[in-house]
């Protein structure tokens, strides 16, 4: 054994084996791999710069970071910013992030108190602050905390592992992941007002590491050197998410802020996964039918089926038997559109029994001879009279009886709405569908209630879906009617969520919060926002296992209570005034007795 190795390794620094005698230390050094790590360190040249030392250490450890250029570009190249990352391994992620981020910019420092901070060549890379040890530790390290805040305010990049300890087996969730992220980091974010970039490193330490931690956390810590060495020969990926702007999170308490960022970090784990059903379970979607044949079916519809025109687009409402081939095309386009967002039935066409007796409202492009989008609808009094309550599609998702139906009738059930992908960039097709619904109701003004399922795709993160459930249940619900509805497959709160994100009161603020959670920046589902603008209220939630586990909210809109200005957008000014006047007169008659 060399002299360098016979002395107590500086990497211990008295922290890992505090209070243990030297003979036992020597044994533990070998069992934990610490002596091998010391040998690696001794092989490295002295006097290296930070960047050279990190590169040489990774070379000797035979570990290589893998990161996409587009993802790395999400880290700001200048100005103050904070990177928050999960802590799957204990040390190697620090070397990986230092190597990658210092290629992007040189002003990178880590907020840490771990193994790497004891290496002299890396001393300038770390701000040693124990922000994870409770009130006493925060008091002792106040100077370091102020240094971290000053570093970001001066325009530097700060990297933090907010868990404070390495990912390990969480028995309650049966998963290996970070413990709760510490709110002290949330306070740094609030004090600096800097953008925050979530980073995710896939993987975890060995089974032996996880089992050791079940006996005592210090045993887990002692194995960190061995875990650093056993990553040899591996390419370790790093994923960076979109920056989260701190000013958009200003209303969140530090605990909630860190829970949101933690969710955002772990959501990066699935960013490369294809949404929806496994392709092996999906039937191939057929090609479109002959457009001239479809056009002939449209041309044969009676004049009353044509609701309105807008440029090259026309809105029709037809019975299933009037459009047998066009209905096949609508089913094909439904499946194609829904699969694109992680939904769908998995069948070649999304058609079911209800399509045979529901009406179909669709947009037809006269120039290209193609269907642009569609809704299906049912006059509930007509359907219930013919088939009973089980004849309603919503009854396949929610259990309810005549007490609810009698409160809603006369009503129109809406569902299965879509706009084909190539038309979704424009707002006009969805608006035109709703103008078609407005024209239909204006022509049948005794129907004042719209209801049906509105979908929240499984493509949304669990945190986003739960936030929507909490917001809608708290602020956009009718408890008296909701008591009459029971989901067939209830929605369950995600087990991973430690701190509930308290929903804001305004729908727009909820949508902005969801934008910060979602990797692609999407907010509240467009159709849901549309219903809420009309005054929609949610009566319950159900998970549809037959439709890629989408979360359906049963929503009801009483159009007689919708603001005239909003209703005019879909019915026209005169149509909205006539509709509202009719129902206000009916209300006065009922009140008079």
C-alpha positions as CSV (number, residue, x, y, z in Angstrom):
1,X,0.0,0.0,0.0
2,X,1.4,3.4,-0.9
3,X,2.0,6.1,1.6
4,X,-0.8,8.1,0.1
5,X,-3.2,5.3,0.5
6,X,-2.1,4.2,4.0
7,X,-3.0,7.6,5.4
8,X,-6.6,8.4,6.0
9,X,-8.2,9.4,2.6
10,X,-8.9,13.1,2.5
11,X,-12.2,12.2,0.8
12,X,-13.6,11.1,4.2
13,X,-12.8,14.4,5.8
14,X,-14.0,12.9,9.1
15,X,-17.6,13.0,7.9
16,X,-18.5,9.5,6.6
17,X,-17.0,7.5,9.4
18,X,-17.2,9.9,12.3
19,X,-16.5,8.2,15.7
20,X,-15.1,5.0,14.1
21,X,-11.7,3.7,15.2
22,X,-8.9,3.6,12.6
23,X,-8.7,-0.2,12.3
24,X,-12.4,-0.4,11.6
25,X,-12.0,2.6,9.2
26,X,-9.4,0.7,7.1
27,X,-11.8,-2.3,6.8
28,X,-14.7,-0.1,5.9
29,X,-12.6,1.8,3.3
30,X,-12.1,-1.4,1.5
31,X,-15.6,-2.7,1.8
32,X,-17.0,0.6,0.6
33,X,-14.6,1.1,-2.3
34,X,-13.2,4.3,-0.8
35,X,-9.6,3.1,-1.1
36,X,-10.1,2.5,-4.8
37,X,-11.6,5.9,-5.2
38,X,-8.5,7.4,-3.5
39,X,-6.3,5.5,-5.9
40,X,-8.2,7.0,-8.9
41,X,-7.7,10.4,-7.4
42,X,-3.9,9.7,-6.9
43,X,-3.6,8.8,-10.6
44,X,-4.9,12.2,-11.7
45,X,-2.4,15.0,-12.4
46,X,-2.1,17.8,-9.8
47,X,-2.8,21.4,-10.5
48,X,-5.6,20.9,-13.1
49,X,-8.2,23.5,-13.7
50,X,-11.8,22.6,-12.7
51,X,-12.8,21.7,-16.3
52,X,-9.7,19.6,-16.9
53,X,-10.1,17.8,-13.6
54,X,-13.8,17.0,-14.2
55,X,-13.0,15.7,-17.7
56,X,-10.0,13.6,-16.5
57,X,-12.1,12.2,-13.6
58,X,-14.9,11.1,-15.9
59,X,-12.3,9.6,-18.3
60,X,-10.7,7.6,-15.4
61,X,-14.1,6.6,-14.1
62,X,-15.1,5.6,-17.7
63,X,-18.4,7.5,-17.6
64,X,-19.7,9.7,-20.4
65,X,-22.6,12.2,-20.2
66,X,-25.2,12.0,-23.0
67,X,-27.3,15.1,-23.7
68,X,-29.1,16.5,-26.7
69,X,-28.0,19.8,-28.1
70,X,-31.6,21.1,-28.2
71,X,-32.1,20.2,-24.6
72,X,-28.8,21.7,-23.4
73,X,-29.9,24.9,-25.2
74,X,-32.7,25.2,-22.7
75,X,-30.2,26.3,-20.1
76,X,-29.7,30.1,-20.3
77,X,-26.2,31.0,-21.6
78,X,-26.1,34.2,-19.6
79,X,-27.9,35.9,-16.7
80,X,-28.8,34.4,-13.3
81,X,-30.5,31.0,-13.4
82,X,-31.0,27.9,-11.3
83,X,-30.8,24.2,-12.3
84,X,-32.7,21.8,-10.1
85,X,-32.0,18.1,-10.5
86,X,-32.8,14.7,-9.1
87,X,-30.1,13.0,-7.1
88,X,-30.0,9.3,-8.3
89,X,-26.4,8.3,-7.7
90,X,-24.8,10.6,-5.1
91,X,-21.6,12.0,-6.8
92,X,-21.3,11.2,-10.5
93,X,-24.2,13.4,-11.4
94,X,-22.3,16.4,-10.0
95,X,-19.3,15.6,-12.3
96,X,-21.7,15.0,-15.3
97,X,-23.6,18.3,-14.8
98,X,-20.4,20.2,-14.2
99,X,-18.9,18.8,-17.4
100,X,-22.0,19.6,-19.5
101,X,-23.0,22.9,-18.1
102,X,-19.5,24.5,-18.1
103,X,-19.4,23.9,-21.8
104,X,-22.5,26.1,-22.0
105,X,-21.1,28.8,-19.6
106,X,-18.3,29.1,-17.1
107,X,-20.1,30.8,-14.2
108,X,-21.5,27.5,-12.8
109,X,-21.5,26.7,-9.0
110,X,-23.2,23.9,-7.0
111,X,-25.0,24.3,-3.8
112,X,-23.8,21.1,-2.0
113,X,-22.2,19.5,1.0
114,X,-21.4,16.1,-0.5
115,X,-18.4,13.9,-1.4
116,X,-17.2,16.0,-4.4
117,X,-17.0,19.2,-2.3
118,X,-14.1,17.6,-0.4
119,X,-11.8,17.4,-3.5
120,X,-9.4,20.4,-3.5
121,X,-9.5,20.8,-7.3
122,X,-13.2,21.3,-7.1
123,X,-13.4,23.6,-4.1
124,X,-14.2,26.7,-6.1
125,X,-17.1,24.9,-7.8
126,X,-19.1,24.5,-4.6
127,X,-21.0,26.7,-2.2
128,X,-21.0,24.5,0.9
129,X,-24.4,25.1,2.5
130,X,-26.4,22.5,4.4
131,X,-29.8,23.7,3.6
132,X,-31.3,20.3,4.4
133,X,-30.6,20.0,8.1
134,X,-33.3,21.9,9.8
135,X,-33.4,25.3,11.6
136,X,-30.0,24.9,13.4
137,X,-28.2,24.1,10.1
138,X,-29.9,27.0,8.3
139,X,-28.6,29.4,11.1
140,X,-25.1,28.0,10.9
141,X,-25.0,28.4,7.1
142,X,-26.7,31.7,6.7
143,X,-23.5,33.2,5.1
144,X,-23.5,30.4,2.5
145,X,-27.2,30.9,1.7
146,X,-26.6,34.6,1.2
147,X,-23.6,33.7,-1.1
148,X,-25.9,31.5,-3.2
149,X,-28.5,34.2,-3.6
150,X,-25.8,36.8,-4.4
151,X,-24.2,34.4,-7.0
152,X,-27.5,34.1,-8.9
153,X,-28.3,37.8,-8.6
154,X,-24.9,38.7,-10.1
155,X,-25.8,36.6,-13.1
156,X,-24.3,33.2,-12.2
157,X,-25.8,29.7,-12.7
158,X,-26.5,27.8,-9.5
159,X,-27.0,24.0,-9.6
160,X,-29.0,22.4,-6.7
161,X,-30.0,18.8,-5.8
162,X,-33.0,19.9,-3.7
163,X,-33.5,16.4,-2.1
164,X,-30.3,16.9,-0.1
165,X,-29.8,13.1,-0.1
166,X,-29.5,10.4,-2.7
167,X,-32.6,8.8,-4.3
168,X,-33.4,5.6,-2.4
169,X,-36.2,3.1,-1.9
170,X,-39.4,4.8,-0.8
171,X,-41.4,1.9,0.7
172,X,-44.7,3.8,0.8
173,X,-44.6,4.4,-2.9
174,X,-42.7,1.2,-3.9
175,X,-40.3,3.3,-6.0
176,X,-36.7,4.4,-5.9
177,X,-36.8,8.2,-6.1
178,X,-35.8,11.4,-4.3
179,X,-37.3,12.2,-1.0
180,X,-39.3,15.4,-0.7
181,X,-37.4,18.4,-2.1
182,X,-36.5,20.9,0.5
183,X,-38.4,24.3,0.7
184,X,-35.2,26.2,1.4
185,X,-34.4,25.9,-2.3
186,X,-37.8,27.4,-3.0
187,X,-36.9,30.4,-0.9
188,X,-33.7,30.9,-2.9
189,X,-35.7,30.8,-6.1
190,X,-38.1,33.4,-4.7
191,X,-35.3,35.7,-3.4
192,X,-33.5,35.7,-6.8
193,X,-36.5,35.7,-9.1
194,X,-34.4,33.7,-11.5
195,X,-35.7,31.2,-14.1
196,X,-35.4,27.5,-13.0
197,X,-34.4,24.7,-15.4
198,X,-35.4,21.2,-14.3
199,X,-32.9,18.4,-15.0
200,X,-33.4,14.7,-14.8
201,X,-30.8,11.9,-14.8
202,X,-32.4,8.4,-15.3
203,X,-31.2,5.5,-13.2
204,X,-30.5,4.5,-9.6
205,X,-28.0,2.9,-7.3
206,X,-27.6,-0.8,-6.8
207,X,-29.9,-3.1,-4.8
208,X,-27.3,-3.5,-2.1
209,X,-27.3,0.3,-1.7
210,X,-31.1,0.3,-1.3
211,X,-31.1,-2.6,1.2
212,X,-28.4,-1.0,3.3
213,X,-30.5,2.1,3.7
214,X,-33.3,0.1,5.2
215,X,-31.0,-0.8,8.1
216,X,-29.6,2.7,8.6
217,X,-29.2,5.8,6.4
218,X,-25.5,6.1,7.3
219,X,-24.8,2.6,5.8
220,X,-26.3,4.0,2.5
221,X,-24.0,7.0,2.7
222,X,-20.9,4.9,3.3
223,X,-21.6,3.0,0.1
224,X,-21.5,6.1,-2.1
225,X,-17.8,5.6,-3.2
226,X,-18.6,2.1,-4.4
227,X,-21.7,3.4,-6.2
228,X,-19.5,6.0,-7.9
229,X,-17.1,3.4,-9.1
230,X,-19.7,0.9,-10.3
231,X,-20.9,3.3,-13.0
232,X,-17.7,2.6,-15.0
233,X,-18.3,2.0,-18.7
234,X,-21.7,3.6,-18.8
235,X,-23.1,6.4,-20.9
236,X,-25.4,8.4,-18.5
237,X,-28.1,10.6,-20.1
238,X,-29.1,14.0,-18.8
239,X,-32.4,15.6,-19.8
240,X,-33.2,19.3,-19.4
241,X,-36.7,20.7,-19.4
242,X,-38.0,24.1,-20.4
243,X,-37.1,27.0,-18.0
244,X,-39.8,27.7,-15.5
245,X,-40.1,31.5,-15.0
246,X,-40.2,32.3,-11.3
247,X,-42.6,35.2,-11.7
248,X,-45.2,32.8,-12.9
249,X,-44.9,30.8,-9.7
250,X,-44.9,33.8,-7.3
251,X,-48.2,32.8,-5.6
252,X,-46.9,29.4,-4.5
253,X,-45.5,28.7,-1.1
254,X,-41.9,27.3,-1.1
255,X,-43.2,23.8,-0.3
256,X,-45.6,23.8,-3.2
257,X,-43.1,25.4,-5.5
258,X,-40.6,22.6,-4.9
259,X,-43.3,19.9,-5.3
260,X,-44.2,21.4,-8.7
261,X,-40.5,21.5,-9.8
262,X,-40.0,18.0,-8.5
263,X,-43.0,16.8,-10.6
264,X,-41.6,18.7,-13.6
265,X,-38.2,17.0,-13.1
266,X,-39.7,13.5,-13.0
267,X,-42.0,14.2,-15.9
268,X,-38.8,14.4,-18.0
269,X,-38.4,10.6,-17.5
270,X,-41.2,10.0,-20.0
271,X,-40.5,12.7,-22.5
272,X,-39.2,10.2,-25.1
273,X,-42.1,7.8,-24.6
274,X,-44.8,7.6,-27.3
275,X,-48.2,8.5,-25.9
276,X,-51.3,6.4,-26.0
277,X,-51.8,2.7,-26.5
278,X,-49.0,0.2,-27.4
279,X,-48.8,0.0,-31.1
280,X,-49.2,-3.8,-30.9
281,X,-52.7,-3.2,-29.6
282,X,-53.7,-0.7,-32.2
283,X,-55.3,-1.6,-35.5
284,X,-54.0,0.3,-38.5
285,X,-56.1,3.3,-39.5
286,X,-57.3,2.9,-43.1
287,X,-57.0,5.5,-45.9
288,X,-59.7,8.0,-46.5
289,X,-62.6,7.1,-48.7
290,X,-63.3,8.4,-52.2
291,X,-63.9,12.2,-51.7
292,X,-66.3,12.4,-54.6
293,X,-68.5,9.7,-53.0
294,X,-68.4,11.5,-49.7
295,X,-69.3,14.8,-51.5
296,X,-72.3,13.1,-53.1
297,X,-73.6,12.1,-49.6
298,X,-73.2,15.7,-48.4
299,X,-74.9,17.0,-51.5
300,X,-77.9,14.7,-51.0
301,X,-78.6,16.0,-47.5
302,X,-81.9,18.0,-47.1
303,X,-81.5,21.9,-47.0
304,X,-82.4,22.0,-43.3
305,X,-79.3,19.9,-42.5
306,X,-77.1,22.8,-43.5
307,X,-76.7,25.0,-40.5
308,X,-74.2,27.7,-41.7
309,X,-71.4,28.6,-44.1
310,X,-68.1,30.3,-43.6
311,X,-65.8,30.7,-46.6
312,X,-65.1,27.2,-48.0
313,X,-66.5,25.5,-44.9
314,X,-70.0,24.5,-44.2
315,X,-71.5,23.0,-41.0
316,X,-74.1,20.2,-41.3
317,X,-76.1,18.2,-38.9
318,X,-77.3,14.8,-40.1
319,X,-78.8,11.4,-39.0
320,X,-76.5,8.4,-39.2
321,X,-78.6,6.7,-41.9
322,X,-78.2,9.8,-44.1
323,X,-74.4,9.6,-44.1
324,X,-73.3,5.9,-43.9
325,X,-70.0,6.4,-45.7
326,X,-69.3,9.8,-44.3
327,X,-69.9,8.4,-40.8
328,X,-67.1,5.8,-41.5
329,X,-64.8,8.7,-42.4
330,X,-65.8,10.6,-39.2
331,X,-64.9,7.4,-37.2
332,X,-61.6,7.1,-39.0
333,X,-60.7,10.8,-38.4
334,X,-61.7,10.5,-34.7
335,X,-59.3,7.7,-34.1
336,X,-56.5,9.4,-36.1
337,X,-57.0,12.6,-34.1
338,X,-57.4,11.1,-30.7
339,X,-54.3,8.8,-31.1
340,X,-52.2,11.9,-31.9
341,X,-52.8,13.1,-28.3
342,X,-52.4,9.7,-26.6
343,X,-56.1,8.8,-26.6
344,X,-58.1,6.6,-29.0
345,X,-59.9,3.2,-28.9
346,X,-57.1,1.2,-30.7
347,X,-59.6,0.2,-33.3
348,X,-59.4,1.1,-37.0
349,X,-62.3,3.5,-36.6
350,X,-63.7,5.2,-33.4
351,X,-67.4,4.2,-33.9
352,X,-69.8,2.6,-31.4
353,X,-73.4,1.7,-30.9
354,X,-74.4,5.2,-30.0
355,X,-73.3,6.5,-33.4
356,X,-76.2,4.7,-35.0
357,X,-78.9,6.8,-33.4
358,X,-77.0,10.0,-32.4
359,X,-77.0,13.0,-34.7
360,X,-73.7,14.1,-36.3
361,X,-72.7,17.7,-36.6
362,X,-69.7,18.1,-38.9
363,X,-67.7,20.7,-40.9
364,X,-67.3,20.0,-44.6
365,X,-64.6,21.7,-46.7
366,X,-66.4,22.2,-50.1
367,X,-63.1,23.0,-51.8
368,X,-61.1,20.0,-50.7
369,X,-64.1,17.7,-50.2
370,X,-63.1,16.5,-46.8
371,X,-64.4,16.5,-43.2
372,X,-62.6,19.1,-41.0
373,X,-64.1,18.2,-37.6
374,X,-67.2,16.9,-36.0
375,X,-69.4,16.5,-32.8
376,X,-72.0,14.0,-32.1
377,X,-75.1,15.0,-30.2
378,X,-78.3,13.5,-28.8
379,X,-81.5,15.1,-27.6
380,X,-81.8,13.4,-24.3
381,X,-85.6,13.4,-24.0
382,X,-85.8,11.7,-27.4
383,X,-83.1,9.1,-26.6
384,X,-84.4,8.3,-23.1
385,X,-87.9,7.9,-24.4
386,X,-86.7,5.4,-27.0
387,X,-83.9,3.5,-25.2
388,X,-84.1,4.5,-21.5
389,X,-81.2,6.2,-19.6
390,X,-78.8,3.5,-20.6
391,X,-79.2,4.8,-24.2
392,X,-77.1,7.8,-23.3
393,X,-73.4,7.5,-23.8
394,X,-72.6,9.4,-20.6
395,X,-74.4,6.6,-18.7
396,X,-71.6,4.2,-19.8
397,X,-69.1,6.4,-17.9
398,X,-71.2,7.7,-14.9
399,X,-74.0,6.1,-12.9
400,X,-77.0,8.4,-12.6
401,X,-80.8,8.0,-12.8
402,X,-84.0,9.9,-13.5
403,X,-83.5,12.4,-10.6
404,X,-80.5,13.9,-12.6
405,X,-82.1,13.5,-16.0
406,X,-85.3,15.2,-14.9
407,X,-83.2,18.1,-13.6
408,X,-81.3,18.5,-16.9
409,X,-84.1,17.8,-19.5
410,X,-84.7,19.1,-22.0
411,X,-81.0,18.8,-22.8
412,X,-78.5,18.0,-25.6
413,X,-75.7,15.5,-24.8
414,X,-72.5,16.4,-26.7
415,X,-69.4,14.3,-27.2
416,X,-66.6,12.8,-29.4
417,X,-65.6,16.2,-30.7
418,X,-62.5,16.6,-32.8
419,X,-60.8,18.9,-35.3
420,X,-58.4,16.9,-37.6
421,X,-54.7,17.6,-37.0
422,X,-53.9,19.7,-40.1
423,X,-56.6,22.2,-39.1
424,X,-55.8,22.5,-35.4
425,X,-53.4,25.4,-35.8
426,X,-56.3,27.7,-36.6
427,X,-58.9,28.6,-34.1
428,X,-61.6,29.0,-36.7
429,X,-62.6,25.3,-37.1
430,X,-63.4,24.8,-33.4
431,X,-65.2,28.1,-33.3
432,X,-67.2,27.0,-36.3
433,X,-68.2,23.8,-34.6
434,X,-69.5,25.8,-31.7
435,X,-71.3,28.2,-34.0
436,X,-72.9,25.1,-35.5
437,X,-74.1,24.0,-32.0
438,X,-75.3,27.5,-31.4
439,X,-77.3,27.4,-34.7
440,X,-78.7,24.0,-33.7
441,X,-79.9,25.3,-30.3
442,X,-81.2,28.5,-31.8
443,X,-83.4,26.3,-34.2
444,X,-84.4,24.2,-31.2
445,X,-84.6,26.8,-28.4
446,X,-86.4,24.6,-25.9
447,X,-83.0,22.8,-25.4
448,X,-81.2,25.1,-23.0
449,X,-78.8,22.6,-21.3
450,X,-75.7,21.0,-22.8
451,X,-73.9,18.2,-21.0
452,X,-71.5,15.5,-21.7
453,X,-67.9,14.3,-21.0
454,X,-64.9,16.6,-21.6
455,X,-61.6,14.7,-21.7
456,X,-58.4,15.5,-19.9
457,X,-55.9,13.3,-21.8
458,X,-53.5,10.8,-20.1
459,X,-50.9,12.8,-22.0
460,X,-51.1,15.3,-19.2
461,X,-48.9,14.8,-16.2
462,X,-50.6,13.4,-13.1
463,X,-50.0,16.6,-11.3
464,X,-51.8,18.6,-14.0
465,X,-54.8,16.3,-14.0
466,X,-55.0,16.5,-10.2
467,X,-54.7,20.3,-10.3
468,X,-57.6,20.4,-12.7
469,X,-59.7,18.0,-10.6
470,X,-59.1,20.1,-7.5
471,X,-59.8,23.4,-9.3
472,X,-63.0,22.2,-11.0
473,X,-64.3,20.4,-7.8
474,X,-63.6,23.5,-5.7
475,X,-64.7,26.4,-7.9
476,X,-66.6,25.0,-10.9
477,X,-69.0,22.4,-9.4
478,X,-72.7,22.1,-8.5
479,X,-72.7,19.9,-5.3
480,X,-76.4,19.5,-5.4
481,X,-76.3,17.8,-8.8
482,X,-72.9,16.2,-8.3
483,X,-74.4,14.1,-5.5
484,X,-76.6,12.5,-8.1
485,X,-73.6,11.2,-10.2
486,X,-71.2,8.4,-9.4
487,X,-68.2,7.6,-11.7
488,X,-67.9,4.0,-12.8
489,X,-64.1,4.2,-12.4
490,X,-63.2,6.9,-10.0
491,X,-60.1,9.1,-10.3
492,X,-57.5,8.6,-7.6
493,X,-55.1,11.2,-6.3
494,X,-51.5,10.3,-7.5
495,X,-49.5,8.6,-4.7
496,X,-46.3,10.4,-5.6
497,X,-47.6,13.8,-4.9
498,X,-46.5,14.9,-1.4
499,X,-47.6,18.5,-1.4
500,X,-51.0,19.4,-2.9
501,X,-50.8,22.3,-5.4
502,X,-53.5,24.6,-4.2
503,X,-55.5,25.7,-7.3
504,X,-55.9,29.4,-8.0
505,X,-59.4,30.8,-8.3
506,X,-59.1,31.9,-11.9
507,X,-59.1,29.4,-14.8
508,X,-56.4,31.4,-16.6
509,X,-54.0,31.2,-13.7
510,X,-54.7,27.5,-13.4
511,X,-53.8,27.1,-17.1
512,X,-50.6,29.1,-16.7
513,X,-49.6,26.8,-13.8
514,X,-50.3,23.7,-15.9
515,X,-48.0,25.2,-18.6
516,X,-45.2,25.2,-16.1
517,X,-45.8,21.5,-15.3
518,X,-46.2,20.2,-18.8
519,X,-43.0,19.5,-20.8
520,X,-44.6,20.8,-24.1
521,X,-46.0,23.9,-22.4
522,X,-49.7,23.1,-23.0
523,X,-52.2,24.6,-20.6
524,X,-55.8,23.7,-19.7
525,X,-57.5,21.7,-22.5
526,X,-59.1,24.0,-25.0
527,X,-62.5,22.4,-25.0
528,X,-62.7,22.5,-21.2
529,X,-61.9,26.3,-21.3
530,X,-64.6,26.7,-23.9
531,X,-67.2,25.0,-21.6
532,X,-66.1,27.1,-18.6
533,X,-66.5,30.4,-20.6
534,X,-70.1,29.4,-21.3
535,X,-70.6,28.9,-17.5
536,X,-70.0,25.1,-17.5
537,X,-70.1,23.2,-14.2
538,X,-68.5,19.8,-13.5
539,X,-70.6,17.0,-11.8
540,X,-68.0,14.3,-11.5
541,X,-64.8,12.6,-12.9
542,X,-64.3,9.1,-14.4
543,X,-61.3,7.3,-15.9
544,X,-62.1,5.7,-19.2
545,X,-60.1,2.5,-19.4
546,X,-61.4,1.8,-22.9
547,X,-60.1,5.1,-24.2
548,X,-56.4,5.2,-23.2
549,X,-57.3,6.1,-19.6
550,X,-58.4,9.6,-20.3
551,X,-60.0,11.5,-17.4
552,X,-63.5,12.5,-18.3
553,X,-65.2,15.3,-16.5
554,X,-69.0,15.3,-16.7
555,X,-69.8,18.9,-17.5
556,X,-73.1,20.7,-17.7
557,X,-73.9,24.1,-19.2
558,X,-77.2,25.9,-18.7
559,X,-77.2,28.3,-21.7
560,X,-80.0,30.4,-20.2
561,X,-77.4,31.5,-17.6
562,X,-74.7,32.3,-20.1
563,X,-73.7,35.9,-20.6
564,X,-75.4,37.4,-23.6
565,X,-72.1,38.7,-24.9
566,X,-70.6,35.2,-24.9
567,X,-73.7,33.5,-26.3
568,X,-73.8,36.0,-29.2
569,X,-70.5,34.8,-30.4
570,X,-72.1,31.4,-31.2
571,X,-75.8,32.3,-31.9
572,X,-75.4,35.7,-33.3
573,X,-76.7,38.8,-31.5
574,X,-80.3,38.4,-32.5
575,X,-80.4,34.7,-31.9
576,X,-78.8,35.0,-28.4
577,X,-81.3,37.8,-27.5
578,X,-84.3,35.7,-28.7
579,X,-83.0,32.6,-26.9
580,X,-82.5,34.3,-23.6
581,X,-85.7,36.3,-23.8
582,X,-87.6,33.0,-24.3
583,X,-86.1,31.3,-21.2
584,X,-86.4,34.4,-19.0
585,X,-90.0,34.6,-19.9
586,X,-90.4,30.9,-19.0
587,X,-88.6,31.5,-15.7
588,X,-91.0,34.4,-14.8
589,X,-94.0,32.2,-15.6
590,X,-92.7,29.4,-13.3
591,X,-92.0,32.0,-10.6
592,X,-95.5,33.4,-10.9
593,X,-96.9,30.0,-10.3
